[in-house]
């Protein structure tokens, strides 16, 4: 029996995962965008198109999601949801978004995991009454 290390294989199988590739690219693009205050004024500047969005609390990410029809509509819904919540200072809530034509490959939970290491969305826990920040 030889103690020599086994050589590395010279062939292997490659399996391209389009969903993972698209999600990784979207996570990168969201990560480099500037954030704007989540206000009606900023939402009015957006195009009525589908896409993905990230909402943070001047640093900590609250949620990542998709808008299948309208980014401004979905973000406006989030704005109203957050505005009345006692645990959230709406003046610190910021967002960024990407217009995406085909959301079929996207998994928001996978984006969340890439950006902060868990698929658990802090906003879901805040809305349930938990303290997370």
Protein Blocks (a to p, Z undefined) as FASTA:
>chain_A
ZZbdcdddfbdcddddfklmmmmmmmmmmmmpccddddfklmmmpccddddddddehhia
fbdcddfkbmklmmmmmmmmmmmpmkbcfklpccdddddfblmlpcfklmmmmmnopabd
fklmmmnopafZZ
